[in-house]
Amino acid sequence: MNNNKISNPKVEVAEGMALNEKDYITCLLTTLKDMVKNYVIMMTEASNASLFESYQEIFLKLMNLQREVYEVMFRKGWYQLEEVEKTKIDTKFDMLLKEYQSLDAQ
């Protein structure tokens, strides 16, 4: 196993044409991610403070639910993270900073 992987032991699920627990929860996580993105857009385009607050309340609930679903998937070993070296993060940061500064200079 790769030492850079951060995960839990994988819970095995039935394979085949029928949907299993992992399939359903993966679909749920994908849907929640899309909903969260759409609520961000809705909040930025809300026509008044009351509407913004209503959207924001739902957005926060969706964010928490998305996180809970992710945590379940991670605990079951269906979601992995990869640990990267600080130099790789620094290199990516420097690249993005240069891109940002070039936009600012234009």
N, CA and C atoms as a LAMMPS dump frame, in Angstrom:
ITEM: TIMESTEP
0
ITEM: NUMBER OF ATOMS
318
ITEM: BOX BOUNDS ff ff ff
-5.0000000000000000e+02 5.0000000000000000e+02
-5.0000000000000000e+02 5.0000000000000000e+02
-5.0000000000000000e+02 5.0000000000000000e+02
ITEM: ATOMS id mol type element x y z
1 1 1 N 0.846 -1.188 0
2 1 2 C 0 0 0
3 1 3 C 0.883 1.24 0
4 2 1 N 0.486 2.259 -0.738
5 2 2 C 1.217 3.514 -0.832
6 2 3 C 1.194 4.219 0.524
7 3 1 N 2.356 4.622 1.02
8 3 2 C 2.441 5.273 2.322
9 3 3 C 1.846 6.668 2.328
10 4 1 N 1.615 7.26 1.159
11 4 2 C 1.038 8.599 1.093
12 4 3 C -0.481 8.583 1.18
13 5 1 N -1.086 7.415 1.136
14 5 2 C -2.542 7.314 1.18
15 5 3 C -3.036 7.373 2.62
16 6 1 N -4.095 8.127 2.825
17 6 2 C -4.732 8.218 4.13
18 6 3 C -6.136 7.663 3.959
19 7 1 N -6.397 6.513 4.578
20 7 2 C -7.708 5.893 4.422
21 7 3 C -7.965 4.919 5.56
22 8 1 N -9.169 4.43 5.594
23 8 2 C -9.59 3.407 6.536
24 8 3 C -9.728 2.091 5.784
25 9 1 N -9.815 0.975 6.515
26 9 2 C -10.048 -0.293 5.819
27 9 3 C -11.339 -0.223 5.005
28 10 1 N -11.276 -0.727 3.797
29 10 2 C -12.401 -0.636 2.871
30 10 3 C -13.483 -1.658 3.231
31 11 1 N -14.711 -1.183 3.349
32 11 2 C -15.858 -2.059 3.556
33 11 3 C -16.261 -2.585 2.181
34 12 1 N -16.228 -3.88 2.021
35 12 2 C -16.57 -4.483 0.734
36 12 3 C -18.08 -4.473 0.533
37 13 1 N -18.476 -4.27 -0.709
38 13 2 C -19.888 -4.278 -1.074
39 13 3 C -20.085 -5.256 -2.224
40 14 1 N -21.314 -5.678 -2.392
41 14 2 C -21.625 -6.62 -3.462
42 14 3 C -21.365 -5.973 -4.817
43 15 1 N -20.797 -6.755 -5.719
44 15 2 C -20.546 -6.258 -7.071
45 15 3 C -21.613 -6.813 -8.005
46 16 1 N -21.74 -6.195 -9.156
47 16 2 C -22.712 -6.66 -10.129
48 16 3 C -23.542 -5.497 -10.648
49 17 1 N -24.614 -5.824 -11.32
50 17 2 C -25.464 -4.818 -11.944
51 17 3 C -26.305 -4.039 -10.931
52 18 1 N -26.66 -4.669 -9.825
53 18 2 C -27.508 -4.011 -8.83
54 18 3 C -26.698 -2.946 -8.087
55 19 1 N -27.361 -1.848 -7.771
56 19 2 C -26.709 -0.797 -7.005
57 19 3 C -26.473 -1.269 -5.579
58 20 1 N -25.355 -0.851 -5.006
59 20 2 C -25.052 -1.223 -3.628
60 20 3 C -24.953 0.041 -2.775
61 21 1 N -24.646 -0.154 -1.503
62 21 2 C -24.578 0.969 -0.558
63 21 3 C -23.579 2.032 -1.015
64 22 1 N -22.428 1.605 -1.513
65 22 2 C -21.411 2.555 -1.968
66 22 3 C -21.912 3.355 -3.164
67 23 1 N -22.606 2.701 -4.098
68 23 2 C -23.153 3.401 -5.263
69 23 3 C -24.14 4.487 -4.836
70 24 1 N -25.038 4.139 -3.918
71 24 2 C -26.035 5.102 -3.466
72 24 3 C -25.405 6.293 -2.748
73 25 1 N -24.444 6.02 -1.866
74 25 2 C -23.859 7.12 -1.104
75 25 3 C -22.953 7.98 -1.987
76 26 1 N -22.315 7.382 -2.988
77 26 2 C -21.514 8.166 -3.937
78 26 3 C -22.413 9.11 -4.725
79 27 1 N -23.551 8.607 -5.152
80 27 2 C -24.526 9.443 -5.874
81 27 3 C -25.031 10.571 -4.966
82 28 1 N -25.296 10.244 -3.713
83 28 2 C -25.762 11.247 -2.756
84 28 3 C -24.711 12.336 -2.556
85 29 1 N -23.447 11.946 -2.39
86 29 2 C -22.39 12.933 -2.193
87 29 3 C -22.251 13.832 -3.415
88 30 1 N -22.292 13.259 -4.59
89 30 2 C -22.192 14.043 -5.826
90 30 3 C -23.351 15.039 -5.93
91 31 1 N -24.544 14.589 -5.608
92 31 2 C -25.725 15.466 -5.65
93 31 3 C -25.596 16.6 -4.632
94 32 1 N -25.153 16.275 -3.429
95 32 2 C -24.984 17.311 -2.405
96 32 3 C -23.933 18.334 -2.814
97 33 1 N -22.838 17.887 -3.412
98 33 2 C -21.812 18.816 -3.884
99 33 3 C -22.393 19.772 -4.921
100 34 1 N -23.162 19.238 -5.847
101 34 2 C -23.795 20.088 -6.867
102 34 3 C -24.773 21.069 -6.24
103 35 1 N -25.546 20.606 -5.276
104 35 2 C -26.511 21.492 -4.628
105 35 3 C -25.805 22.618 -3.888
106 36 1 N -24.709 22.303 -3.2
107 36 2 C -23.949 23.323 -2.474
108 36 3 C -23.429 24.371 -3.446
109 37 1 N -22.867 23.932 -4.565
110 37 2 C -22.377 24.884 -5.574
111 37 3 C -23.511 25.781 -6.073
112 38 1 N -24.659 25.19 -6.334
113 38 2 C -25.786 25.968 -6.84
114 38 3 C -26.312 26.949 -5.793
115 39 1 N -26.275 26.558 -4.529
116 39 2 C -26.725 27.492 -3.493
117 39 3 C -25.77 28.674 -3.349
118 40 1 N -24.497 28.465 -3.588
119 40 2 C -23.557 29.594 -3.575
120 40 3 C -23.964 30.599 -4.655
121 41 1 N -24.27 30.092 -5.833
122 41 2 C -24.707 30.976 -6.923
123 41 3 C -26.01 31.675 -6.548
124 42 1 N -26.946 30.914 -5.972
125 42 2 C -28.228 31.507 -5.584
126 42 3 C -28.03 32.619 -4.558
127 43 1 N -27.136 32.402 -3.597
128 43 2 C -26.91 33.427 -2.579
129 43 3 C -26.324 34.687 -3.189
130 44 1 N -25.394 34.534 -4.147
131 44 2 C -24.786 35.72 -4.748
132 44 3 C -25.773 36.484 -5.611
133 45 1 N -26.822 35.807 -6.053
134 45 2 C -27.804 36.458 -6.918
135 45 3 C -29.125 36.765 -6.22
136 46 1 N -29.177 36.586 -4.906
137 46 2 C -30.407 36.858 -4.156
138 46 3 C -30.762 38.335 -4.273
139 47 1 N -32.03 38.6 -4.492
140 47 2 C -32.47 39.972 -4.753
141 47 3 C -32.677 40.809 -3.495
142 48 1 N -32.717 40.155 -2.328
143 48 2 C -32.875 40.922 -1.088
144 48 3 C -32.306 40.134 0.09
145 49 1 N -32.163 40.795 1.205
146 49 2 C -31.517 40.197 2.379
147 49 3 C -32.297 39.003 2.92
148 50 1 N -33.61 39.091 2.902
149 50 2 C -34.432 37.998 3.425
150 50 3 C -34.242 36.723 2.6
151 51 1 N -34.245 36.879 1.301
152 51 2 C -34.038 35.732 0.422
153 51 3 C -32.627 35.167 0.611
154 52 1 N -31.64 36.057 0.721
155 52 2 C -30.26 35.621 0.956
156 52 3 C -30.177 34.802 2.236
157 53 1 N -30.794 35.277 3.306
158 53 2 C -30.739 34.569 4.584
159 53 3 C -31.405 33.199 4.501
160 54 1 N -32.504 33.104 3.757
161 54 2 C -33.171 31.811 3.574
162 54 3 C -32.269 30.842 2.829
163 55 1 N -31.66 31.315 1.755
164 55 2 C -30.719 30.483 0.996
165 55 3 C -29.526 30.07 1.856
166 56 1 N -29.029 31.02 2.636
167 56 2 C -27.86 30.752 3.466
168 56 3 C -28.156 29.67 4.505
169 57 1 N -29.331 29.724 5.082
170 57 2 C -29.724 28.718 6.079
171 57 3 C -29.752 27.315 5.451
172 58 1 N -30.326 27.21 4.277
173 58 2 C -30.373 25.921 3.578
174 58 3 C -28.97 25.503 3.158
175 59 1 N -28.178 26.458 2.672
176 59 2 C -26.801 26.19 2.264
177 59 3 C -25.998 25.569 3.404
178 60 1 N -26.098 26.148 4.585
179 60 2 C -25.336 25.637 5.733
180 60 3 C -25.769 24.222 6.101
181 61 1 N -27.066 23.939 6.01
182 61 2 C -27.55 22.582 6.286
183 61 3 C -27.016 21.599 5.249
184 62 1 N -27.02 22.015 3.992
185 62 2 C -26.493 21.154 2.935
186 62 3 C -24.997 20.907 3.113
187 63 1 N -24.256 21.944 3.487
188 63 2 C -22.817 21.801 3.719
189 63 3 C -22.549 20.79 4.83
190 64 1 N -23.307 20.891 5.911
191 64 2 C -23.127 19.955 7.026
192 64 3 C -23.485 18.532 6.614
193 65 1 N -24.557 18.378 5.851
194 65 2 C -24.955 17.056 5.378
195 65 3 C -23.903 16.491 4.433
196 66 1 N -23.38 17.322 3.557
197 66 2 C -22.327 16.882 2.642
198 66 3 C -21.122 16.381 3.436
199 67 1 N -20.749 17.108 4.459
200 67 2 C -19.601 16.715 5.282
201 67 3 C -19.87 15.392 5.997
202 68 1 N -21.084 15.227 6.515
203 68 2 C -21.438 13.975 7.19
204 68 3 C -21.364 12.787 6.229
205 69 1 N -21.86 12.964 5.013
206 69 2 C -21.821 11.894 4.02
207 69 3 C -20.371 11.565 3.674
208 70 1 N -19.551 12.591 3.489
209 70 2 C -18.129 12.375 3.228
210 70 3 C -17.491 11.582 4.364
211 71 1 N -17.783 11.956 5.602
212 71 2 C -17.207 11.274 6.764
213 71 3 C -17.594 9.799 6.785
214 72 1 N -18.833 9.492 6.457
215 72 2 C -19.276 8.095 6.394
216 72 3 C -18.467 7.346 5.34
217 73 1 N -18.331 7.956 4.172
218 73 2 C -17.572 7.315 3.092
219 73 3 C -16.109 7.119 3.495
220 74 1 N -15.532 8.092 4.162
221 74 2 C -14.141 7.979 4.588
222 74 3 C -13.985 6.864 5.621
223 75 1 N -14.911 6.813 6.594
224 75 2 C -14.846 5.765 7.625
225 75 3 C -14.955 4.372 7.019
226 76 1 N -15.728 4.242 5.949
227 76 2 C -15.915 2.942 5.307
228 76 3 C -14.807 2.622 4.302
229 77 1 N -13.851 3.545 4.156
230 77 2 C -12.734 3.298 3.256
231 77 3 C -13.063 3.528 1.791
232 78 1 N -14.16 4.204 1.507
233 78 2 C -14.585 4.456 0.126
234 78 3 C -14.072 5.793 -0.393
235 79 1 N -13.427 6.541 0.448
236 79 2 C -12.869 7.836 0.072
237 79 3 C -11.46 7.886 0.635
238 80 1 N -10.471 8.176 -0.203
239 80 2 C -9.088 8.232 0.24
240 80 3 C -8.538 9.636 0.061
241 81 1 N -7.613 9.965 0.922
242 81 2 C -6.868 11.213 0.799
243 81 3 C -5.424 10.861 0.506
244 82 1 N -4.707 11.806 -0.048
245 82 2 C -3.299 11.576 -0.318
246 82 3 C -2.48 12.656 0.372
247 83 1 N -1.535 12.228 1.172
248 83 2 C -0.643 13.162 1.843
249 83 3 C 0.437 13.577 0.849
250 84 1 N 0.644 14.883 0.744
251 84 2 C 1.677 15.373 -0.174
252 84 3 C 2.742 16.119 0.614
253 85 1 N 3.906 16.181 0.009
254 85 2 C 5.005 16.881 0.659
255 85 3 C 4.763 18.388 0.613
256 86 1 N 5.277 19.081 1.611
257 86 2 C 5.097 20.532 1.7
258 86 3 C 5.667 21.225 0.468
259 87 1 N 6.741 20.717 -0.093
260 87 2 C 7.335 21.352 -1.273
261 87 3 C 6.363 21.343 -2.454
262 88 1 N 5.576 20.283 -2.575
263 88 2 C 4.593 20.208 -3.662
264 88 3 C 3.488 21.253 -3.466
265 89 1 N 3.076 21.431 -2.24
266 89 2 C 2.064 22.45 -1.93
267 89 3 C 2.632 23.842 -2.19
268 90 1 N 3.854 24.072 -1.744
269 90 2 C 4.506 25.37 -1.95
270 90 3 C 4.66 25.689 -3.434
271 91 1 N 5.028 24.689 -4.222
272 91 2 C 5.185 24.878 -5.664
273 91 3 C 3.854 25.263 -6.299
274 92 1 N 2.786 24.582 -5.929
275 92 2 C 1.457 24.886 -6.468
276 92 3 C 1.019 26.288 -6.033
277 93 1 N 1.264 26.624 -4.783
278 93 2 C 0.914 27.949 -4.282
279 93 3 C 1.649 29.034 -5.062
280 94 1 N 2.948 28.852 -5.263
281 94 2 C 3.748 29.832 -6.013
282 94 3 C 3.219 30.012 -7.433
283 95 1 N 2.837 28.893 -8.076
284 95 2 C 2.306 28.965 -9.436
285 95 3 C 0.991 29.764 -9.468
286 96 1 N 0.103 29.472 -8.518
287 96 2 C -1.179 30.182 -8.465
288 96 3 C -0.989 31.657 -8.113
289 97 1 N -0.038 31.945 -7.23
290 97 2 C 0.245 33.334 -6.863
291 97 3 C 0.749 34.119 -8.077
292 98 1 N 1.625 33.519 -8.864
293 98 2 C 2.129 34.176 -10.065
294 98 3 C 1 34.42 -11.067
295 99 1 N 0.118 33.443 -11.22
296 99 2 C -1.031 33.624 -12.126
297 99 3 C -1.911 34.77 -11.638
298 100 1 N -2.168 34.81 -10.344
299 100 2 C -2.991 35.877 -9.769
300 100 3 C -2.335 37.24 -9.982
301 101 1 N -1.04 37.315 -9.718
302 101 2 C -0.328 38.588 -9.878
303 101 3 C -0.31 39.028 -11.325
304 102 1 N -0.232 38.079 -12.262
305 102 2 C -0.246 38.462 -13.673
306 102 3 C -1.621 39.004 -14.068
307 103 1 N -2.669 38.517 -13.457
308 103 2 C -4.007 39.044 -13.732
309 103 3 C -4.142 40.455 -13.161
310 104 1 N -3.582 40.654 -11.985
311 104 2 C -3.648 41.944 -11.335
312 104 3 C -2.875 43.011 -12.11
313 105 1 N -1.81 42.614 -12.777
314 105 2 C -0.964 43.542 -13.528
315 105 3 C -1.601 43.992 -14.842
316 106 1 N -2.583 43.249 -15.299
317 106 2 C -3.195 43.571 -16.589
318 106 3 C -4.152 44.697 -16.522
